[in-house]
Amino acid sequence: MKNTPFTHKHIALGAKMAPFAGYNMPISYTGINDEHAAVRNSAGVFDVSHMGEFILKGENALDLIQRVTSNDASKLTAGKAQYSCLPNAEGGIVDDLLVYCIEENKVYMLVVNASNIEKDWNWISQFNSKGVEMHNISDQTCLLAIQGPLATSILQTLTDKDVINLKYYTFVKGTFAGVENVLISATGYTGAGGLEIYFEDKDGAADKVWDAIFAAGASKGIKPIGLGARDTLRLEMGFCLYGNDIDDRTNPLEAGLGWITKFTKDFTARPILEKIKAEGVKQKLVGLEMIDKGIPRHDYEIKDAQGNLIGRVTSGTQSPTLQKAVGLGYVRTDFATLDSEVYIAVRDKLLKAKVSKVPFLS
């Protein structure tokens, strides 16, 4: 198992640790509900240094990104980022990712899921026929997500860059907590606002940045947050988790990711996805809200009133904010309309649920 540059901090804080994507990661510190509330109400710090980062450089860098991703990266100017996915040859999803434009048409950073680093690298590399310079900087890169309504005001005290007014999906580079060349990005996976910071792990930078953030946020109740609350927070927003809600067998159109699938350019599996769009998807990823008492869990069957199989749950939890059980799942398109009555098979019972809007938080 790999450690991140912050693993010793998590252990010293008494975090409950567990393997995740090959890393020793904190699942919780004071409890998922407590940590969840901290992010929704004040601020929390996530160690997400297990994520992967690739640098693509050269005059053909944009061309390569355009051919392997579904979104239109030509729209990006320096200082902007976008959410995208890597379609496979059949129209499924190799991974979802962020694309950062460091220097227009020349330098980009791709941020990929931890469990897919090698898979994504190999996938992109096979399309690199025009000599794009590729660097896998995952092992050298620290990534902290500081999320919550107070996050930007806390972090503003640690940099001379204007991060309070940083627009969603834009970023700046500068000195942060005395560490140079830090990329500060207005992105996140919680729906609570905040920033993500990328920096190289050298000369004690990890400890310096971590300690500075917690010192700056001490009076505002900042807390370390584990992967447990990261999951409940993203689920309340209806954000997809790779391996649960999207994978190699699901396509972006049925996953509700048509907005990052741009047919104005050529990319992997474009003809297949165009055909699916023209014919209509057979299933859709929808929000699920329990009516009967029970929690929809990953891979539970979704049935109609007669007990016929109509889909499967992909993610589910008891929402700490809403105090009710919610989930995501694929259902046949004729059951995908808002408020459709469906049933979740839990052991030998069928529990009533309904198709709900996402995000679950209004």
C-alpha positions in Angstrom: 0.0 0.0 0.0 1.2 3.5 -0.9 1.2 6.4 1.5 0.5 10.0 0.7 2.7 12.8 2.0 0.0 13.4 4.7 -0.5 9.8 5.9 1.5 10.5 9.1 -0.8 13.4 9.8 -4.0 11.3 9.5 -2.6 8.6 11.8 -1.5 11.2 14.4 -5.0 12.6 14.3 -6.5 9.2 15.1 -8.1 8.7 11.7 -9.7 5.4 10.8 -7.5 4.2 8.0 -8.3 1.7 5.2 -6.9 0.7 1.7 -8.4 2.7 -1.2 -7.1 2.6 -4.8 -3.8 1.1 -3.5 -3.3 3.9 -0.9 -3.6 3.9 2.9 -6.3 6.6 3.2 -8.4 8.2 6.0 -12.0 7.0 6.0 -13.1 9.1 9.0 -11.8 11.1 12.0 -14.6 12.2 14.3 -17.4 10.4 12.3 -18.9 10.8 8.9 -21.9 12.9 10.0 -19.8 15.3 12.0 -17.3 15.7 9.1 -20.1 16.0 6.6 -21.7 18.9 8.6 -18.3 20.6 8.9 -18.0 20.9 5.1 -21.6 22.0 4.6 -21.4 24.6 7.4 -17.8 25.8 7.7 -14.7 24.1 6.1 -13.0 20.8 5.8 -9.7 19.5 4.4 -9.5 16.4 2.2 -6.2 14.7 1.4 -6.8 13.6 -2.2 -3.1 13.2 -3.1 -3.9 9.7 -4.4 -5.4 11.2 -7.5 -3.4 11.1 -10.7 -1.9 14.0 -12.6 -0.5 14.0 -16.2 1.2 16.9 -17.9 0.8 17.0 -21.7 3.2 19.4 -23.5 3.8 20.4 -27.1 2.2 21.9 -30.2 0.0 18.8 -30.6 -1.0 18.5 -26.9 -4.5 20.0 -27.6 -5.0 17.8 -30.6 -4.3 14.7 -28.5 -6.7 15.8 -25.8 -9.4 16.6 -28.3 -9.1 13.1 -29.8 -9.3 11.2 -26.5 -11.8 13.3 -24.5 -15.5 13.9 -25.0 -15.6 17.6 -24.1 -14.3 20.4 -26.2 -10.9 21.4 -24.8 -10.4 24.0 -27.5 -12.7 26.2 -25.5 -10.2 26.4 -22.7 -7.9 29.4 -22.2 -5.0 29.6 -19.8 -6.4 29.5 -16.2 -9.5 27.5 -17.1 -10.4 23.9 -16.4 -13.2 21.6 -17.6 -14.8 18.3 -16.6 -14.6 15.6 -19.3 -14.3 11.9 -19.9 -12.3 9.4 -21.9 -14.6 7.3 -24.0 -13.5 3.8 -25.0 -13.9 2.2 -28.4 -17.4 1.1 -27.6 -18.6 4.4 -26.2 -18.1 3.3 -22.5 -16.1 5.4 -20.1 -12.4 4.7 -19.5 -12.4 7.4 -16.8 -13.8 10.8 -16.0 -11.2 13.6 -15.5 -10.4 17.3 -15.2 -8.5 19.1 -18.0 -6.5 22.2 -16.9 -5.2 24.6 -19.5 -1.8 25.8 -18.2 -0.7 27.4 -21.4 -3.1 27.6 -24.3 -2.4 25.1 -27.1 0.8 24.0 -25.4 0.6 22.8 -21.8 -2.2 20.9 -20.1 -2.7 19.0 -16.9 -5.1 16.0 -16.7 -6.4 14.9 -13.3 -7.6 11.3 -13.3 -9.0 8.9 -10.7 -6.5 7.1 -8.4 -7.6 3.6 -9.4 -7.2 4.4 -13.1 -3.8 6.1 -13.3 -2.0 3.3 -15.2 -5.0 2.4 -17.3 -5.6 6.1 -18.3 -1.9 6.6 -19.1 -1.8 3.5 -21.3 -5.0 4.5 -23.0 -3.9 8.1 -23.8 -0.4 6.9 -24.8 -1.7 4.7 -27.6 -3.2 7.7 -29.3 0.0 9.8 -28.9 1.1 9.5 -32.6 2.3 13.1 -32.9 5.1 13.3 -30.4 3.3 15.0 -27.5 5.5 15.2 -24.4 3.8 13.3 -21.6 4.8 13.3 -17.9 3.1 11.3 -15.1 3.6 13.6 -12.1 1.1 11.7 -9.8 3.7 10.5 -7.3 5.3 14.0 -6.9 2.1 15.9 -6.6 0.2 16.8 -3.4 -3.5 17.6 -3.7 -5.6 19.0 -0.9 -9.3 19.9 -1.3 -10.4 22.6 1.1 -14.2 22.7 0.8 -17.0 24.5 2.5 -18.5 28.0 2.7 -15.6 29.4 4.8 -12.9 27.7 2.8 -11.9 30.6 0.5 -11.8 33.2 3.2 -9.5 30.9 5.3 -7.2 30.2 2.3 -7.1 33.9 1.3 -5.0 34.7 4.3 -2.2 32.3 3.0 -1.7 33.8 -0.5 -1.5 37.1 -2.3 -3.6 35.7 -5.2 -7.3 36.7 -5.2 -8.9 33.3 -4.4 -12.1 34.6 -2.9 -13.3 35.8 -6.3 -11.9 32.9 -8.3 -14.7 31.7 -10.6 -15.9 28.1 -10.7 -13.6 25.9 -12.9 -10.8 28.5 -13.1 -7.4 28.5 -11.4 -4.3 30.6 -10.5 -0.7 29.7 -9.8 1.4 31.4 -7.2 2.9 31.3 -3.7 0.7 29.7 -1.0 1.7 29.4 2.7 5.3 30.2 1.6 5.4 27.4 -1.0 6.0 28.5 -4.6 4.3 27.3 -7.8 1.0 26.2 -6.1 -1.9 25.7 -8.4 -5.1 26.9 -6.7 -8.3 25.8 -8.4 -12.0 26.6 -7.8 -13.1 23.0 -8.2 -14.3 20.3 -5.8 -16.4 17.3 -5.4 -18.8 18.4 -2.6 -21.0 21.1 -3.9 -20.1 23.2 -0.8 -17.7 25.6 -2.6 -14.0 25.9 -1.9 -10.7 25.2 -3.5 -8.3 22.5 -4.5 -4.5 23.1 -4.3 -1.8 21.2 -6.2 1.9 21.4 -5.3 5.1 19.5 -5.5 6.1 17.4 -2.5 9.6 18.7 -1.8 11.5 20.4 1.0 8.8 19.7 3.6 6.1 21.5 1.5 3.4 19.0 2.5 3.7 19.6 6.3 4.1 23.3 5.8 1.0 23.7 3.8 -1.1 21.3 5.9 -0.1 23.1 9.2 -0.7 26.5 7.7 -4.2 25.7 6.6 -5.2 24.3 10.0 -3.7 27.3 11.8 -5.5 29.7 9.5 -8.8 27.9 9.9 -8.6 27.0 13.6 -10.9 29.9 14.7 -13.5 28.9 12.0 -13.8 25.3 13.0 -11.9 23.7 10.1 -11.6 19.9 10.3 -9.8 17.1 8.5 -12.3 15.1 6.4 -12.1 11.4 5.4 -13.3 9.5 2.3 -16.5 8.5 4.0 -17.9 12.1 4.2 -16.4 12.7 0.7 -18.8 10.1 -0.6 -21.9 11.3 1.3 -21.2 14.9 0.2 -20.8 14.0 -3.5 -23.8 11.8 -3.5 -26.1 14.6 -2.2 -25.0 16.5 -5.3 -25.5 13.6 -7.6 -21.9 13.6 -8.7 -20.7 10.4 -10.4 -18.1 8.1 -8.8 -16.1 6.1 -11.2 -16.5 2.3 -10.6 -19.9 2.8 -9.1 -22.0 5.1 -11.3 -19.9 5.1 -14.4 -17.5 2.6 -15.9 -16.3 0.9 -19.1 -19.8 -0.4 -19.8 -21.8 2.8 -19.2 -21.8 5.6 -21.8 -21.8 9.3 -20.9 -25.3 9.9 -22.5 -27.1 7.4 -20.2 -25.0 8.7 -17.3 -26.4 12.2 -17.7 -23.1 13.5 -19.1 -24.4 14.6 -22.5 -23.3 18.1 -21.5 -19.6 17.0 -21.7 -20.1 15.1 -24.9 -19.5 17.5 -27.8 -20.1 16.3 -31.3 -18.5 19.4 -32.8 -15.2 17.6 -33.0 -13.8 14.1 -33.6 -13.1 11.9 -30.7 -13.0 8.2 -29.7 -16.3 6.5 -30.3 -18.0 9.7 -31.6 -20.0 7.7 -34.3 -21.2 5.2 -31.7 -22.3 7.9 -29.3 -24.0 9.9 -32.1 -25.9 6.8 -33.0 -26.9 6.2 -29.4 -28.1 9.9 -29.1 -30.1 9.6 -32.3 -31.8 6.3 -31.3 -32.2 7.2 -27.6 -30.6 5.6 -24.6 -32.2 2.4 -23.2 -31.4 3.3 -19.6 -30.7 6.5 -17.6 -28.9 7.3 -14.4 -31.4 8.8 -12.0 -31.7 10.0 -8.5 -33.5 7.7 -6.1 -35.3 8.8 -2.9 -36.5 6.2 -0.5 -40.2 6.3 0.6 -40.1 3.1 2.7 -37.4 2.8 5.4 -34.2 1.4 4.1 -31.0 2.4 2.3 -30.4 1.7 -1.4 -26.9 0.1 -1.7 -24.6 -0.4 -4.7 -25.8 -3.2 -6.9 -29.2 -3.7 -5.3 -31.9 -4.5 -7.9 -34.5 -1.9 -8.8 -37.9 -3.4 -9.7 -41.3 -2.2 -10.8 -44.5 -2.8 -8.7 -44.9 -6.3 -10.2 -41.4 -7.3 -9.2 -39.9 -7.1 -12.7 -36.2 -6.0 -12.9 -35.9 -2.5 -14.3 -32.4 -1.5 -13.1 -29.7 -1.4 -10.5 -28.6 0.9 -7.7 -25.1 2.3 -8.3 -24.6 4.4 -5.1 -26.7 5.0 -2.0 -26.5 6.5 1.5 -28.4 8.0 4.4 -28.1 11.7 3.6 -26.7 13.5 6.7 -28.1 16.9 5.5 -31.5 15.7 4.3 -31.9 13.0 7.0 -33.3 10.6 4.4 -32.0 7.8 2.3 -31.0 8.7 -1.3 -29.1 7.0 -4.1 -28.3 6.9 -7.8 -29.1 4.1 -10.2 -29.8 3.1 -13.8 -33.4 2.4 -14.7 -35.1 1.7 -18.0 -36.0 5.0 -19.7 -39.7 4.5 -19.3 -39.2 4.6 -15.5 -36.7 7.6 -15.6 -39.3 10.4 -15.3 -39.4 12.4 -12.1 -41.5 10.9 -9.3 -41.8 7.5 -11.0 -42.5 4.8 -8.4 -39.9 2.1 -8.2 -38.9 -0.5 -5.7 -35.5 -1.4 -4.2 -35.0 -5.1 -3.5 -33.4 -5.3 0.0 -32.9 -8.9 1.0 -36.4 -10.5 0.5 -38.4 -7.2 0.6 -39.3 -4.6 -2.1 -39.0 -1.2 -0.6 -40.8 1.7 -2.2 -38.8 4.6 -3.7 -39.2 7.3 -6.2 -37.2 8.9 -9.0 -35.9 12.2 -7.7 -34.2 15.3 -9.1 -30.4 15.7 -8.7 -28.7 17.3 -7.0 -30.8 16.2 -4.0 -29.8 19.5 -2.3 -31.6 22.4 -3.7 
